[in-house]
Amino acid sequence: MSESLSNVTSSSGPSSSAGAPPGGSRPRVAIVGGGVIGLALAWRLARAGCPVDLFDAGETGQGASRAAAGMLAACAEAEPGEEGLMALNRASQALWPQFAAEMEAQTGLAVDLRTEGTLTIALTADDLARLKHLHALQTSLGLPVEWLGAAEVRRREPYLSPRLAGAVLTPEDHQVDNRKVAVALKAAALAAGARLHEHCPVTRVETQGARVRGVVAGGALHDADQVVLAAGAWSRGIDISPAAPLPVRPIKGQMLALRMDPAAPILSHVLWAPGAYLVPRRDGRLIIGATTEEKGFDTDLTAGGQLALLTNAWRALPTLEELSIVEQWVGFRPGSRDDAPILGPSAQVEGLVYATGHHRNGILLLPVTTQVIADLVLEGRMAPVAVPFGAARFQPRAAAE
């Protein structure tokens, strides 16, 4: 990645035991997990001269990275008490245009970064009260937002419900086609010389004393100086002892896609409606999501889940009832105990680095996570914006404080 991308997040922060081995040679890196974060790190580190091996239990890019909607919604999803996460989200949001351009320049593959912005709408009086509260919060945080009356919203999106009461426009909340991102990152990683081991699950991180030796995958030890755990919702299933297991769990989400006419789409902005979001793609797909279910790795699509999504989407955009359903699927967000990512070095195992727990923000946080973790592996230091998201915050003493 370019120097300008590095400048956004790299800074003199706390040092760690991660970094190049003595003598100045680049570290051998094993990456556990082949989602977009693992693939982007493989690309970045291989380009920097590291020998990189990436391991995935299935095919790369086919887990949460494929299931996502690709929203870059740092402003629309602002919540009270998440100011630290907001800073990280906004830092990553600012990196996305250049990150996308670099992927496309490296591979010749489009990733469809769209910049129409996001509309969060209200349909009822109760919706309107909640939306005004959200707008006040966004304004107090200094976020770029604009209140729109119903007439103006329908001028921009004429197929929305006539019951529309108002909306907030977040013009910097864009979207990207996450599936195309995964394809491009795989191509970029391979072109940079990273070795991808698909259908090769890692069972444990091998240690000697309290130092990484490598990973055990396919019954064999693969040597490494640094191991990056980027296995998303599956991170807790990797044996990292003597380090404590990470508090990461799967949060099930059901989604579906409808087919619009690409030449005459019924929606152009990303839309947050009460009970559902809708994301229009350039190829005519209209993504609708997503349920939030604490059901472990349950892959079942349910009538209730799909009905709720379609009903809430239809209330906002009634003309979608004529569209064909082209796909339905389930994904698993990697949720941490506080719904924020886990980034940085392990305190118990030297050479073990975490890049997981991104919950609903994995695509949004992709550029900043890539830069922060690559800088940690290569230079041994963390960017200040990422320091609050270390695993140590889940230790009993940290929690008590």
C-alpha positions in Angstrom: 0.0 0.0 0.0 1.1 3.5 -0.6 3.0 5.8 1.6 0.0 8.2 1.8 -2.2 5.3 3.1 0.3 4.5 5.7 0.5 8.1 6.9 -3.2 8.1 7.9 -2.9 5.6 10.6 0.8 5.0 11.4 2.1 6.9 14.3 4.4 6.5 17.3 2.4 4.4 19.6 3.1 1.7 22.1 5.6 -0.8 21.0 5.1 -4.6 21.1 7.1 -7.8 20.7 5.8 -8.1 17.1 8.1 -7.1 14.3 11.0 -8.3 12.2 13.3 -10.9 13.6 16.8 -9.8 14.8 19.1 -8.9 11.9 16.5 -6.9 10.0 15.1 -9.7 7.8 11.4 -9.8 7.3 9.4 -12.1 9.6 7.8 -15.3 8.3 4.1 -14.8 8.8 1.3 -17.3 9.2 -2.2 -15.8 8.8 -5.1 -17.9 10.2 -8.3 -17.0 8.3 -8.9 -16.2 4.7 -11.6 -13.5 4.8 -10.9 -10.1 3.4 -8.8 -9.1 6.4 -6.6 -12.1 6.2 -6.3 -11.7 2.4 -5.5 -8.0 2.7 -2.8 -8.7 5.3 -1.3 -11.4 3.1 -1.2 -8.9 0.2 0.3 -6.1 2.3 2.9 -8.2 4.1 4.0 -10.2 1.0 4.4 -6.9 -0.9 6.7 -5.8 2.0 8.9 -8.8 1.5 7.5 -11.2 4.2 7.2 -14.9 3.5 3.4 -15.3 4.0 1.3 -18.4 4.4 -2.4 -18.0 4.8 -4.6 -20.8 6.0 -8.4 -21.2 5.7 -10.7 -24.1 6.7 -12.6 -23.6 3.4 -12.2 -21.4 0.4 -10.9 -17.9 1.0 -13.5 -15.1 1.0 -16.5 -17.4 1.5 -17.3 -16.7 5.1 -18.5 -13.4 6.6 -16.7 -11.6 3.8 -19.1 -13.1 1.3 -22.2 -12.8 3.5 -21.8 -9.1 4.2 -23.6 -6.2 2.6 -20.5 -4.0 2.0 -21.8 -0.9 3.8 -19.3 1.7 5.0 -21.7 3.2 7.5 -19.5 4.9 10.1 -22.0 7.8 10.5 -25.3 6.0 10.1 -24.5 3.5 12.8 -23.2 5.9 15.4 -24.2 4.9 18.9 -23.8 6.5 22.3 -20.7 5.5 24.2 -18.9 4.3 21.1 -16.7 7.4 20.6 -13.5 5.3 20.4 -15.0 2.9 17.9 -16.3 5.9 16.0 -12.8 7.3 15.6 -11.5 4.0 14.3 -14.5 3.6 11.9 -14.1 7.1 10.6 -10.3 6.6 10.1 -11.0 3.5 8.1 -13.8 5.2 6.1 -11.4 7.9 5.0 -9.0 5.2 3.8 -11.5 3.4 1.6 -11.2 5.4 -1.7 -7.5 5.0 -1.9 -7.6 1.4 -0.7 -10.2 0.5 -3.4 -8.2 2.3 -6.1 -5.0 0.3 -5.1 -6.9 -3.0 -5.3 -8.2 -2.1 -8.7 -4.8 -0.9 -10.0 -3.0 -3.9 -8.7 -5.5 -6.5 -10.1 -7.5 -4.8 -12.9 -10.6 -6.0 -11.0 -13.4 -3.6 -10.1 -14.7 -3.5 -6.5 -17.6 -1.1 -7.1 -17.0 1.5 -4.5 -20.2 3.7 -4.7 -20.5 7.2 -3.3 -24.2 8.1 -3.4 -24.3 8.0 0.4 -26.8 6.5 2.8 -30.3 7.5 3.8 -31.8 6.6 7.2 -35.5 7.0 7.0 -38.5 7.3 9.3 -42.0 6.0 8.4 -44.0 6.6 11.5 -44.2 9.2 14.3 -42.2 6.8 16.6 -39.6 6.3 13.8 -39.3 10.0 13.4 -38.7 10.6 17.1 -35.9 8.0 17.1 -34.4 9.5 14.0 -34.4 13.0 15.4 -32.6 11.6 18.5 -30.0 9.9 16.2 -29.6 13.1 14.2 -28.9 15.0 17.4 -26.3 12.5 18.4 -24.6 12.6 15.0 -24.5 16.3 15.1 -23.1 16.4 18.6 -20.3 14.1 17.4 -19.5 16.5 14.5 -20.4 14.0 11.9 -21.3 15.1 8.4 -25.1 14.6 8.3 -28.1 16.4 6.7 -31.7 16.3 7.7 -34.1 15.9 4.8 -37.8 16.4 4.7 -40.1 13.8 3.1 -40.5 15.7 -0.2 -36.8 16.0 -0.7 -36.2 12.4 0.2 -38.8 11.3 -2.4 -37.3 13.6 -5.0 -34.0 11.6 -4.6 -35.7 8.2 -4.2 -39.1 8.4 -5.9 -40.1 4.8 -5.2 -40.0 5.1 -1.4 -43.2 4.7 0.6 -45.6 7.7 0.5 -45.8 7.3 4.3 -42.2 8.6 4.5 -41.8 11.1 7.4 -38.2 12.2 7.0 -34.6 11.1 6.7 -31.0 11.7 7.6 -28.5 11.7 4.7 -25.0 10.6 5.6 -23.1 11.5 2.4 -19.8 9.9 3.4 -21.3 6.5 4.2 -20.6 4.7 1.0 -20.7 1.1 -0.1 -18.5 -1.5 -1.8 -19.2 -4.9 -3.3 -17.7 -7.1 -0.7 -17.7 -10.2 -2.9 -15.7 -8.3 -5.5 -13.3 -7.1 -2.8 -12.6 -10.7 -1.7 -11.9 -11.7 -5.3 -9.6 -8.8 -5.9 -7.7 -9.3 -2.6 -7.1 -13.0 -3.4 -5.7 -12.0 -6.7 -3.5 -9.3 -5.2 -2.2 -11.6 -2.4 -1.3 -14.3 -5.0 0.4 -11.8 -7.2 2.4 -10.5 -4.3 3.7 -14.0 -3.6 1.6 -15.1 -0.6 0.9 -18.8 -0.4 -2.8 -19.6 0.2 -3.7 -22.9 1.8 -7.4 -23.5 1.3 -9.4 -26.3 2.9 -6.5 -26.5 5.5 -7.9 -25.6 8.9 -5.5 -24.5 11.7 -6.1 -26.4 14.9 -3.6 -24.6 17.1 -0.9 -22.0 17.3 2.3 -23.8 18.2 4.4 -22.2 20.9 7.7 -22.8 22.6 7.6 -21.4 26.1 5.6 -18.3 25.5 6.9 -17.6 21.9 5.2 -18.5 18.6 6.8 -21.3 16.6 4.1 -21.5 13.9 0.7 -23.1 13.3 -0.5 -26.7 13.1 -2.6 -27.3 10.0 -3.4 -30.5 8.2 -1.5 -32.4 10.9 1.8 -30.6 10.1 3.7 -27.8 11.8 4.2 -24.7 9.6 7.0 -22.5 11.0 6.4 -18.8 11.5 7.9 -15.9 13.4 4.5 -14.2 13.6 1.0 -15.6 13.6 -2.0 -13.3 12.9 -5.3 -14.7 14.1 -7.9 -13.3 11.7 -10.4 -16.2 11.7 -13.5 -14.1 12.4 -16.3 -15.9 14.2 -14.2 -19.1 14.3 -11.3 -17.4 16.2 -12.3 -18.9 19.5 -12.0 -22.4 18.1 -8.3 -22.0 17.5 -6.1 -23.3 20.4 -3.8 -20.3 21.3 -2.7 -21.5 24.7 -1.0 -20.3 26.9 -2.9 -17.3 25.7 -6.5 -17.1 26.9 -9.3 -17.9 24.4 -10.7 -14.8 22.8 -14.2 -13.7 23.7 -15.5 -13.9 20.1 -18.8 -15.6 19.2 -20.8 -16.1 16.0 -23.8 -13.7 15.6 -26.1 -15.2 12.9 -27.5 -13.0 10.2 -30.0 -13.9 7.6 -30.1 -12.0 4.3 -31.5 -12.1 0.8 -31.1 -10.5 -2.6 -33.7 -9.4 -5.1 -33.2 -8.7 -8.8 -33.7 -5.1 -10.1 -33.4 -3.9 -13.7 -29.8 -2.6 -13.7 -30.8 0.0 -16.3 -33.7 1.3 -14.2 -33.1 0.4 -10.5 -35.7 1.4 -8.0 -33.1 2.5 -5.4 -29.7 4.2 -5.7 -28.7 5.1 -2.1 -28.0 2.7 0.6 -31.2 2.7 2.7 -31.6 2.1 6.4 -35.3 1.5 7.1 -36.9 0.5 10.4 -36.1 -3.2 10.7 -34.0 -3.7 7.6 -31.3 -2.2 5.4 -31.3 -2.2 1.6 -28.2 -2.0 -0.6 -28.4 -1.6 -4.4 -25.7 -3.1 -6.5 -24.6 -2.0 -10.0 -25.4 -5.4 -11.4 -29.1 -5.0 -10.3 -29.0 -7.0 -7.1 -30.8 -5.4 -4.1 -29.3 -6.8 -0.9 -31.7 -6.9 2.1 -30.5 -7.6 5.6 -30.0 -8.6 8.2 -31.3 -10.5 11.2 -29.3 -10.6 14.5 -29.6 -13.9 16.2 -27.6 -15.5 19.0 -27.8 -19.1 17.7 -24.2 -20.2 17.3 -23.3 -21.6 13.9 -26.9 -22.4 12.9 -27.1 -22.2 9.1 -30.9 -22.5 8.8 -32.9 -19.9 6.9 -36.2 -19.4 8.7 -39.6 -18.3 7.5 -39.8 -15.8 10.3 -36.4 -14.3 9.6 -37.0 -13.9 5.9 -40.5 -12.7 6.4 -39.4 -9.9 8.8 -36.7 -8.7 6.3 -39.1 -8.7 3.4 -41.9 -7.1 5.3 -39.8 -4.3 6.7 -38.1 -3.7 3.3 -41.5 -3.6 1.6 -42.9 -1.0 4.0 -40.0 1.3 3.0 -39.9 0.4 -0.7 -43.3 -1.1 -1.8 -42.4 -1.6 -5.5 -39.9 -4.4 -4.5 -42.8 -6.8 -4.2 -42.6 -7.3 -8.0 -38.9 -8.3 -7.9 -37.6 -11.8 -8.1 -35.7 -13.4 -5.2 -32.3 -14.5 -6.5 -30.4 -15.6 -3.4 -30.9 -16.2 0.4 -28.1 -16.9 2.8 -26.8 -16.9 6.4 -23.6 -15.3 7.6 -21.8 -15.2 11.0 -20.6 -11.9 12.3 -17.6 -12.2 14.7 -19.0 -10.5 17.8 -16.7 -9.6 20.8 -17.9 -9.0 24.3 -18.3 -5.2 23.6 -19.0 -5.5 19.8 -15.7 -3.8 19.0 -12.7 -5.4 17.2 -9.8 -7.1 18.9 -6.6 -5.7 17.5 -2.9 -6.0 18.4 -0.4 -8.3 20.2 -1.2 -11.0 22.6 0.1 -10.3 26.1 0.7 -14.0 26.8 2.3 -15.3 23.6 5.1 -13.3 21.9 4.6 -13.1 18.2 0.8 -13.8 18.3 -1.3 -10.9 16.8 -5.1 -10.5 16.8 -7.2 -9.1 14.0 -10.7 -10.3 14.7 -14.0 -9.6 16.5 -15.1 -6.9 14.0 -18.8 -7.7 14.4 -20.8 -5.8 11.8 -17.9 -3.6 10.7 -15.5 -6.0 9.1 -15.8 -4.5 5.6 -15.7 -0.9 6.9 -12.7 -1.6 9.1 -10.8 -3.5 6.5 -8.3 -0.7 5.4 -7.5 0.5 8.9 -7.1 -3.0 10.3 -4.8 -3.9 7.4 -2.6 -0.9 8.0 -2.5 -1.2 11.8 -1.7 -4.9 11.9 0.8 -4.7 9.0 2.6 -1.9 10.9 2.6 -3.9 14.0 4.1 -7.0 12.3 6.7 -5.0 10.3 7.6 -2.2 12.7 6.5 -3.4 16.2 4.2 -0.5 16.9 0.5 0.2 17.1 -1.3 3.3 15.8 -2.9 5.2 18.7 -6.4 5.0 17.1 -6.2 1.2 17.5 -4.6 1.0 21.0 -8.0 0.9 22.9 -9.0 -2.3 21.1 -6.4 -4.7 22.5 -7.4 -8.0 24.0 -6.2 -6.9 27.4 -9.4 -4.9 27.9 -11.2 -8.2 28.5 -8.9 -9.2 31.4 -10.6 -9.1 34.8 -8.4 -6.3 36.1 -9.0 -4.1 33.0 -12.8 -4.8 33.2 -12.9 -3.8 36.9 -11.1 -0.5 36.2 
